[in-house]
Amino acid sequence: MSTDNPPRFIHYLGAFAAGGLISLMLLTNGTLAQYGTLLFSSWVPHLTGTVLAIFVLLTLRPARAMPKRPPLWAYLGGVSGGLTVIATSAAMNSALALSGTIALGLAGQIVFSLFADAKGLFGLPQRMPGWRDVTGLALIAAGALILIFFGSAP
């Protein structure tokens, strides 16, 4: 970690709040999928977000941050987001339930972030994972397995 700009308490609080909102989003999308379809559970949040973004852009009319257009791969976020919502909605309505879905999603995010750090993807500085990173991943994976296999004991 760079010592030029160390994280502050507000950064940790923001990350914790985002995780809580993701849990709430998964619960809402799973409930939509239970009463509708997986495609419906994906369209509702994406359509709502699109309408809100258009409203904010038309209301605030912010100046463009970059004069150049972003690379084409930057537009794939919506596709992967839609597929993620569909997959998590299906998983939440299975034996995994909400906690298992979140635990496996967190483990997948950590695996990808370690890979992105090691390869220096997305313009990030290249950094090889250390023993603390691997230990954290192992603990989260172990917790996910405990939740999945022993979490719903009668």
MIGU-310540 format. One record per residue (C-alpha): x, y, z. Coordinates in steps of 0.25 Angstrom, whole numbers, padded with zeros to 4 digits, always signed. Layout:
% MIGU-310540
XYZ/...
% end
This chain:
% MIGU-310540
+0000+0000+0000/+0005+0014-0003/+0008+0023+0008/+0006+0035+0000/-0009+0035+0003/-0013+0025+0014/-0027+0021+0015/-0036+0029+0026/-0047+0024+0034/-0057+0030+0024/-0052+0020+0013/-0054+0008+0022/-0068+0013+0026/-0071+0015+0011/-0067+0001+0007/-0075-0005+0019/-0087+0003+0015/-0085-0001+0000/-0085-0015+0005/-0098-0014+0013/-0104-0007+0000/-0100-0019-0008/-0106-0029+0002/-0119-0021+0001/-0119-0020-0014/-0117-0036-0015/-0129-0038-0006/-0137-0029-0014/-0133-0035-0027/-0135-0049-0022/-0149-0045-0017/-0152-0039-0031/-0147-0052-0037/-0156-0061-0028/-0168-0053-0032/-0164-0051-0046/-0153-0056-0055/-0138-0055-0054/-0138-0045-0066/-0149-0036-0059/-0140-0036-0047/-0129-0031-0055/-0136-0021-0063/-0143-0014-0051/-0130-0008-0045/-0123-0006-0058/-0135+0002-0064/-0137+0010-0051/-0122+0013-0050/-0123+0018-0065/-0135+0027-0063/-0128+0033-0050/-0115+0035-0058/-0122+0042-0069/-0130+0051-0059/-0117+0054-0052/-0109+0057-0065/-0121+0066-0070/-0122+0073-0057/-0108+0076-0053/-0102+0076-0067/-0088+0073-0062/-0076+0076-0070/-0069+0064-0077/-0057+0059-0068/-0049+0054-0080/-0049+0061-0094/-0046+0047-0100/-0056+0036-0102/-0054+0024-0092/-0049+0011-0098/-0059+0001-0103/-0057-0009-0092/-0062+0002-0082/-0076+0000-0088/-0077-0015-0084/-0080-0012-0070/-0095-0012-0072/-0094-0025-0079/-0086-0032-0067/-0095-0025-0057/-0108-0030-0063/-0102-0044-0064/-0097-0043-0049/-0111-0039-0045/-0117-0051-0052/-0107-0061-0046/-0108-0055-0032/-0123-0055-0033/-0123-0070-0037/-0113-0074-0026/-0120-0066-0015/-0133-0074-0018/-0125-0087-0017/-0119-0095-0006/-0108-0085-0005/-0118-0074+0000/-0114-0060+0003/-0102-0062+0012/-0095-0073+0003/-0098-0064-0010/-0091-0052-0003/-0079-0060+0002/-0076-0067-0011/-0078-0054-0018/-0068-0047-0009/-0058-0059-0011/-0059-0057-0026/-0057-0042-0025/-0044-0044-0017/-0039-0055-0026/-0041-0045-0038/-0035-0033-0030/-0023-0041-0027/-0021-0045-0041/-0023-0031-0046/-0013-0026-0036/-0003-0036-0040/-0005-0033-0055/-0006-0018-0053/-0020-0018-0060/-0028-0005-0062/-0016+0004-0061/-0014+0000-0046/+0001-0002-0041/+0005-0016-0042/+0006-0023-0029/+0008-0037-0026/-0001-0043-0015/+0006-0045-0001/+0003-0056+0009/-0007-0047+0016/-0015-0046+0003/-0015-0061+0001/-0019-0063+0016/-0030-0054+0015/-0035-0061+0002/-0034-0075+0009/-0042-0070+0022/-0053-0064+0013/-0054-0077+0005/-0054-0085+0018/-0065-0076+0023/-0073-0078+0010/-0072-0093+0011/-0076-0093+0025/-0088-0084+0022/-0092-0093+0010/-0090-0107+0016/-0093-0105+0030/-0101-0092+0031/-0115-0098+0029/-0114-0109+0039/-0128-0113+0045/
% end
